[in-house]
Amino acid sequence: MNDNIIRELNQIVLSRQSEREENSYTCYLFEKGVDKILKKCGEECAEMIIAAKNGDKYELKNEIADLLYHILVLCADRELKWEEVEEVLAERRNKIGNLKQYRETDKNT
């Protein structure tokens, strides 16, 4: 398995953004704009949730892959570098003891 598969896919997405190819789904998304990209992110997220809820690992891994792809398209469209997302993940990886405390609400009052 390639350790840099997301970075490689990101490079393909960026190249499609700058060099529009005919019959490219990625180019189609860029042409339709952010509303279409967001709609696809939402659809893929919902499909991922359903696959997880149904316990279907095959569908789950495919829906996660679809969602990640659409997130990369969204990042490119909004000019957010994937490395910036990785930086946030790296910062969060280093946090220890950051469990948020939740207050219980008395629903009888």
N, CA and C atoms as an extended XYZ file, in Angstrom:
327
Properties=species:S:1:pos:R:3:atomname:S:1:resname:S:1:resid:I:1 pbc="F F F"
N         0.840       -1.193        0.000 N   MET     1
C         0.000        0.000        0.000 CA  MET     1
C         0.875        1.241        0.000 C   MET     1
N         0.521        2.191       -0.799 N   ASN     2
C         1.268        3.430       -0.918 CA  ASN     2
C         0.923        4.362        0.242 C   ASN     2
N         1.945        4.777        0.995 N   ASP     3
C         1.727        5.649        2.144 CA  ASP     3
C         1.273        7.049        1.751 C   ASP     3
N         1.493        7.429        0.533 N   ASN     4
C         1.172        8.789        0.096 CA  ASN     4
C        -0.004        8.826       -0.869 C   ASN     4
N        -0.898        7.863       -0.801 N   ILE     5
C        -1.985        7.779       -1.766 CA  ILE     5
C        -2.889        9.014       -1.737 C   ILE     5
N        -3.145        9.560       -0.559 N   ILE     6
C        -3.992       10.757       -0.496 CA  ILE     6
C        -3.267       11.941       -1.127 C   ILE     6
N        -1.982       12.071       -0.865 N   ARG     7
C        -1.225       13.160       -1.494 CA  ARG     7
C        -1.184       13.005       -3.012 C   ARG     7
N        -1.021       11.768       -3.474 N   GLU     8
C        -1.007       11.534       -4.923 CA  GLU     8
C        -2.365       11.857       -5.538 C   GLU     8
N        -3.422       11.425       -4.898 N   LEU     9
C        -4.760       11.746       -5.387 CA  LEU     9
C        -4.989       13.248       -5.375 C   LEU     9
N        -4.502       13.911       -4.342 N   ASN    10
C        -4.620       15.361       -4.260 CA  ASN    10
C        -3.913       16.023       -5.437 C   ASN    10
N        -2.750       15.532       -5.800 N   GLN    11
C        -2.025       16.101       -6.947 CA  GLN    11
C        -2.807       15.930       -8.245 C   GLN    11
N        -3.480       14.789       -8.391 N   ILE    12
C        -4.313       14.571       -9.573 CA  ILE    12
C        -5.471       15.562       -9.586 C   ILE    12
N        -6.114       15.751       -8.432 N   VAL    13
C        -7.220       16.709       -8.330 CA  VAL    13
C        -6.733       18.107       -8.702 C   VAL    13
N        -5.588       18.512       -8.179 N   LEU    14
C        -5.045       19.842       -8.481 CA  LEU    14
C        -4.706       19.991       -9.959 C   LEU    14
N        -4.185       18.923      -10.554 N   SER    15
C        -3.865       19.009      -11.986 CA  SER    15
C        -5.135       19.117      -12.825 C   SER    15
N        -6.212       18.451      -12.411 N   ARG    16
C        -7.489       18.556      -13.127 CA  ARG    16
C        -8.064       19.968      -12.982 C   ARG    16
N        -7.786       20.587      -11.854 N   GLN    17
C        -8.291       21.941      -11.631 CA  GLN    17
C        -7.608       22.924      -12.589 C   GLN    17
N        -6.323       22.738      -12.811 N   SER    18
C        -5.588       23.681      -13.659 CA  SER    18
C        -5.585       23.285      -15.131 C   SER    18
N        -5.650       22.006      -15.416 N   GLU    19
C        -5.619       21.527      -16.797 CA  GLU    19
C        -6.879       20.717      -17.059 C   GLU    19
N        -7.942       21.403      -17.391 N   ARG    20
C        -9.243       20.765      -17.565 CA  ARG    20
C        -9.182       19.710      -18.672 C   ARG    20
N        -9.533       18.478      -18.303 N   GLU    21
C        -9.584       17.376      -19.254 CA  GLU    21
C       -11.024       17.072      -19.621 C   GLU    21
N       -11.232       16.749      -20.872 N   GLU    22
C       -12.559       16.397      -21.343 CA  GLU    22
C       -12.987       15.065      -20.725 C   GLU    22
N       -14.249       14.946      -20.388 N   ASN    23
C       -14.828       13.734      -19.806 CA  ASN    23
C       -14.262       13.388      -18.432 C   ASN    23
N       -13.749       14.383      -17.709 N   SER    24
C       -13.226       14.170      -16.362 CA  SER    24
C       -14.300       14.548      -15.340 C   SER    24
N       -14.626       13.622      -14.452 N   TYR    25
C       -15.605       13.904      -13.401 CA  TYR    25
C       -15.109       15.014      -12.490 C   TYR    25
N       -13.820       15.007      -12.183 N   THR    26
C       -13.249       16.046      -11.328 CA  THR    26
C       -13.413       17.419      -11.974 C   THR    26
N       -13.138       17.510      -13.264 N   CYS    27
C       -13.312       18.783      -13.979 CA  CYS    27
C       -14.770       19.213      -13.988 C   CYS    27
N       -15.667       18.244      -14.147 N   TYR    28
C       -17.102       18.524      -14.097 CA  TYR    28
C       -17.465       19.176      -12.765 C   TYR    28
N       -16.942       18.642      -11.675 N   LEU    29
C       -17.232       19.215      -10.350 CA  LEU    29
C       -16.723       20.649      -10.257 C   LEU    29
N       -15.507       20.893      -10.727 N   PHE    30
C       -14.966       22.249      -10.682 CA  PHE    30
C       -15.806       23.203      -11.535 C   PHE    30
N       -16.258       22.734      -12.683 N   GLU    31
C       -17.074       23.576      -13.557 CA  GLU    31
C       -18.420       23.915      -12.916 C   GLU    31
N       -19.008       22.978      -12.197 N   LYS    32
C       -20.310       23.204      -11.551 CA  LYS    32
C       -20.185       24.096      -10.325 C   LYS    32
N       -19.029       24.082       -9.681 N   GLY    33
C       -18.791       24.996       -8.570 CA  GLY    33
C       -19.004       24.401       -7.189 C   GLY    33
N       -18.853       25.261       -6.205 N   VAL    34
C       -18.832       24.834       -4.815 CA  VAL    34
C       -20.150       24.218       -4.359 C   VAL    34
N       -21.275       24.708       -4.861 N   ASP    35
C       -22.561       24.137       -4.443 CA  ASP    35
C       -22.650       22.655       -4.811 C   ASP    35
N       -22.216       22.312       -6.020 N   LYS    36
C       -22.238       20.905       -6.460 CA  LYS    36
C       -21.241       20.083       -5.643 C   LYS    36
N       -20.080       20.633       -5.395 N   ILE    37
C       -19.054       19.923       -4.619 CA  ILE    37
C       -19.567       19.657       -3.206 C   ILE    37
N       -20.178       20.657       -2.597 N   LEU    38
C       -20.725       20.484       -1.250 CA  LEU    38
C       -21.862       19.474       -1.230 C   LEU    38
N       -22.689       19.497       -2.256 N   LYS    39
C       -23.778       18.525       -2.355 CA  LYS    39
C       -23.222       17.110       -2.400 C   LYS    39
N       -22.176       16.911       -3.190 N   LYS    40
C       -21.562       15.582       -3.284 CA  LYS    40
C       -20.917       15.177       -1.963 C   LYS    40
N       -20.285       16.114       -1.266 N   CYS    41
C       -19.709       15.803        0.049 CA  CYS    41
C       -20.810       15.348        1.002 C   CYS    41
N       -21.918       16.052        0.995 N   GLY    42
C       -23.043       15.687        1.854 CA  GLY    42
C       -23.609       14.327        1.511 C   GLY    42
N       -23.776       14.061        0.213 N   GLU    43
C       -24.303       12.763       -0.219 CA  GLU    43
C       -23.377       11.626        0.204 C   GLU    43
N       -22.092       11.822       -0.014 N   GLU    44
C       -21.128       10.769        0.326 CA  GLU    44
C       -21.060       10.555        1.833 C   GLU    44
N       -21.178       11.622        2.588 N   CYS    45
C       -21.177       11.507        4.051 CA  CYS    45
C       -22.392       10.706        4.511 C   CYS    45
N       -23.557       11.015        3.954 N   ALA    46
C       -24.773       10.281        4.312 CA  ALA    46
C       -24.649        8.804        3.932 C   ALA    46
N       -24.092        8.533        2.759 N   GLU    47
C       -23.921        7.143        2.326 CA  GLU    47
C       -22.932        6.404        3.228 C   GLU    47
N       -21.905        7.104        3.691 N   MET    48
C       -20.943        6.506        4.615 CA  MET    48
C       -21.624        6.151        5.937 C   MET    48
N       -22.456        7.047        6.430 N   ILE    49
C       -23.179        6.817        7.678 CA  ILE    49
C       -24.081        5.590        7.550 C   ILE    49
N       -24.793        5.496        6.444 N   ILE    50
C       -25.697        4.359        6.231 CA  ILE    50
C       -24.912        3.056        6.163 C   ILE    50
N       -23.801        3.063        5.448 N   ALA    51
C       -22.978        1.854        5.340 CA  ALA    51
C       -22.454        1.436        6.711 C   ALA    51
N       -22.030        2.407        7.508 N   ALA    52
C       -21.537        2.094        8.854 CA  ALA    52
C       -22.657        1.542        9.725 C   ALA    52
N       -23.810        2.170        9.653 N   LYS    53
C       -24.969        1.744       10.445 CA  LYS    53
C       -25.403        0.327       10.067 C   LYS    53
N       -25.286        0.006        8.772 N   ASN    54
C       -25.675       -1.316        8.294 CA  ASN    54
C       -24.605       -2.383        8.531 C   ASN    54
N       -23.429       -1.957        8.998 N   GLY    55
C       -22.358       -2.913        9.266 CA  GLY    55
C       -21.751       -3.509        8.006 C   GLY    55
N       -21.855       -2.811        6.887 N   ASP    56
C       -21.346       -3.302        5.613 CA  ASP    56
C       -19.947       -2.729        5.371 C   ASP    56
N       -18.922       -3.491        5.732 N   LYS    57
C       -17.549       -2.990        5.631 CA  LYS    57
C       -17.128       -2.690        4.193 C   LYS    57
N       -17.593       -3.504        3.255 N   TYR    58
C       -17.245       -3.264        1.852 CA  TYR    58
C       -17.786       -1.907        1.404 C   TYR    58
N       -19.059       -1.657        1.673 N   GLU    59
C       -19.660       -0.373        1.305 CA  GLU    59
C       -19.034        0.765        2.100 C   GLU    59
N       -18.748        0.522        3.365 N   LEU    60
C       -18.169        1.559        4.215 CA  LEU    60
C       -16.831        2.034        3.671 C   LEU    60
N       -15.943        1.113        3.325 N   LYS    61
C       -14.633        1.538        2.824 CA  LYS    61
C       -14.764        2.293        1.499 C   LYS    61
N       -15.716        1.883        0.665 N   ASN    62
C       -15.920        2.587       -0.602 CA  ASN    62
C       -16.513        3.974       -0.392 C   ASN    62
N       -17.439        4.099        0.536 N   GLU    63
C       -18.039        5.408        0.805 CA  GLU    63
C       -17.039        6.354        1.473 C   GLU    63
N       -16.185        5.817        2.339 N   ILE    64
C       -15.139        6.646        2.943 CA  ILE    64
C       -14.197        7.156        1.857 C   ILE    64
N       -13.822        6.279        0.927 N   ALA    65
C       -12.953        6.687       -0.174 CA  ALA    65
C       -13.625        7.770       -1.022 C   ALA    65
N       -14.914        7.589       -1.315 N   ASP    66
C       -15.648        8.605       -2.084 CA  ASP    66
C       -15.668        9.940       -1.351 C   ASP    66
N       -15.918        9.899       -0.050 N   LEU    67
C       -15.965       11.131        0.742 CA  LEU    67
C       -14.607       11.822        0.758 C   LEU    67
N       -13.545       11.049        0.967 N   LEU    68
C       -12.200       11.646        0.970 CA  LEU    68
C       -11.878       12.307       -0.367 C   LEU    68
N       -12.240       11.651       -1.453 N   TYR    69
C       -12.015       12.238       -2.781 CA  TYR    69
C       -12.743       13.575       -2.902 C   TYR    69
N       -14.013       13.604       -2.528 N   HIS    70
C       -14.786       14.842       -2.651 CA  HIS    70
C       -14.264       15.918       -1.702 C   HIS    70
N       -13.738       15.527       -0.562 N   ILE    71
C       -13.108       16.496        0.349 CA  ILE    71
C       -11.874       17.112       -0.311 C   ILE    71
N       -11.095       16.300       -1.020 N   LEU    72
C        -9.927       16.835       -1.728 CA  LEU    72
C       -10.351       17.829       -2.801 C   LEU    72
N       -11.433       17.535       -3.496 N   VAL    73
C       -11.949       18.468       -4.508 CA  VAL    73
C       -12.391       19.764       -3.831 C   VAL    73
N       -13.066       19.653       -2.696 N   LEU    74
C       -13.502       20.828       -1.958 CA  LEU    74
C       -12.306       21.668       -1.505 C   LEU    74
N       -11.292       21.009       -0.980 N   CYS    75
C       -10.091       21.739       -0.547 CA  CYS    75
C        -9.486       22.510       -1.718 C   CYS    75
N        -9.358       21.851       -2.861 N   ALA    76
C        -8.786       22.518       -4.036 CA  ALA    76
C        -9.650       23.703       -4.459 C   ALA    76
N       -10.952       23.516       -4.480 N   ASP    77
C       -11.857       24.582       -4.895 CA  ASP    77
C       -11.783       25.780       -3.958 C   ASP    77
N       -11.620       25.523       -2.681 N   ARG    78
C       -11.567       26.608       -1.687 CA  ARG    78
C       -10.140       27.091       -1.430 C   ARG    78
N        -9.192       26.599       -2.228 N   GLU    79
C        -7.779       26.982       -2.127 CA  GLU    79
C        -7.185       26.666       -0.757 C   GLU    79
N        -7.591       25.544       -0.209 N   LEU    80
C        -7.053       25.042        1.050 CA  LEU    80
C        -6.096       23.915        0.722 C   LEU    80
N        -4.832       24.102        1.047 N   LYS    81
C        -3.834       23.085        0.748 CA  LYS    81
C        -4.018       21.884        1.675 C   LYS    81
N        -3.891       20.691        1.111 N   TRP    82
C        -4.040       19.475        1.904 CA  TRP    82
C        -3.027       19.450        3.049 C   TRP    82
N        -1.862       20.014        2.818 N   GLU    83
C        -0.834       20.062        3.859 CA  GLU    83
C        -1.318       20.828        5.088 C   GLU    83
N        -2.192       21.809        4.886 N   GLU    84
C        -2.745       22.551        6.016 CA  GLU    84
C        -3.639       21.653        6.864 C   GLU    84
N        -4.387       20.773        6.213 N   VAL    85
C        -5.216       19.818        6.937 CA  VAL    85
C        -4.323       18.842        7.697 C   VAL    85
N        -3.258       18.384        7.045 N   GLU    86
C        -2.322       17.474        7.702 CA  GLU    86
C        -1.686       18.117        8.929 C   GLU    86
N        -1.396       19.412        8.833 N   GLU    87
C        -0.814       20.127        9.977 CA  GLU    87
C        -1.755       20.111       11.178 C   GLU    87
N        -3.036       20.334       10.920 N   VAL    88
C        -4.032       20.304       11.996 CA  VAL    88
C        -4.088       18.901       12.615 C   VAL    88
N        -4.080       17.882       11.753 N   LEU    89
C        -4.104       16.505       12.256 CA  LEU    89
C        -2.862       16.199       13.091 C   LEU    89
N        -1.713       16.692       12.646 N   ALA    90
C        -0.467       16.469       13.391 CA  ALA    90
C        -0.523       17.154       14.758 C   ALA    90
N        -1.077       18.366       14.797 N   GLU    91
C        -1.224       19.069       16.076 CA  GLU    91
C        -2.147       18.300       17.010 C   GLU    91
N        -3.232       17.804       16.480 N   ARG    92
C        -4.200       17.077       17.300 CA  ARG    92
C        -3.639       15.742       17.782 C   ARG    92
N        -2.803       15.129       16.975 N   ARG    93
C        -2.184       13.863       17.365 CA  ARG    93
C        -1.369       14.026       18.638 C   ARG    93
N        -0.808       15.189       18.820 N   ASN    94
C         0.062       15.436       19.963 CA  ASN    94
C        -0.682       15.835       21.231 C   ASN    94
N        -1.974       16.045       21.128 N   LYS    95
C        -2.747       16.428       22.308 CA  LYS    95
C        -2.991       15.209       23.186 C   LYS    95
N        -2.850       15.409       24.471 N   ILE    96
C        -3.099       14.340       25.439 CA  ILE    96
C        -4.063       14.868       26.488 C   ILE    96
N        -5.023       14.039       26.869 N   GLY    97
C        -5.940       14.424       27.930 CA  GLY    97
C        -6.874       15.551       27.545 C   GLY    97
N        -7.343       15.531       26.295 N   ASN    98
C        -8.211       16.624       25.858 CA  ASN    98
C        -9.667       16.178       25.717 C   ASN    98
N       -10.062       15.184       26.500 N   LEU    99
C       -11.454       14.753       26.469 CA  LEU    99
C       -12.338       15.876       26.972 C   LEU    99
N       -13.302       16.235       26.161 N   LYS   100
C       -14.213       17.303       26.562 CA  LYS   100
C       -15.199       16.753       27.573 C   LYS   100
N       -15.489       17.541       28.558 N   GLN   101
C       -16.452       17.156       29.575 CA  GLN   101
C       -17.830       17.634       29.151 C   GLN   101
N       -18.783       16.736       29.223 N   TYR   102
C       -20.146       17.078       28.848 CA  TYR   102
C       -20.998       17.156       30.105 C   TYR   102
N       -21.802       18.212       30.158 N   ARG   103
C       -22.717       18.358       31.284 CA  ARG   103
C       -23.975       17.579       30.983 C   ARG   103
N       -24.464       16.928       31.996 N   GLU   104
C       -25.760       16.275       31.838 CA  GLU   104
C       -26.843       17.309       32.060 C   GLU   104
N       -27.844       17.261       31.206 N   THR   105
C       -28.953       18.201       31.306 CA  THR   105
C       -30.130       17.515       31.968 C   THR   105
N       -30.670       18.215       32.955 N   ASP   106
C       -31.872       17.697       33.619 CA  ASP   106
C       -33.061       18.035       32.726 C   ASP   106
N       -33.586       17.031       32.061 N   LYS   107
C       -34.673       17.252       31.091 CA  LYS   107
C       -36.014       17.409       31.778 C   LYS   107
N       -36.035       17.277       33.106 N   ASN   108
C       -37.289       17.428       33.855 CA  ASN   108
C       -37.528       18.856       34.306 C   ASN   108
N       -36.558       19.748       34.081 N   THR   109
C       -36.722       21.139       34.512 CA  THR   109
C       -36.901       22.075       33.358 C   THR   109
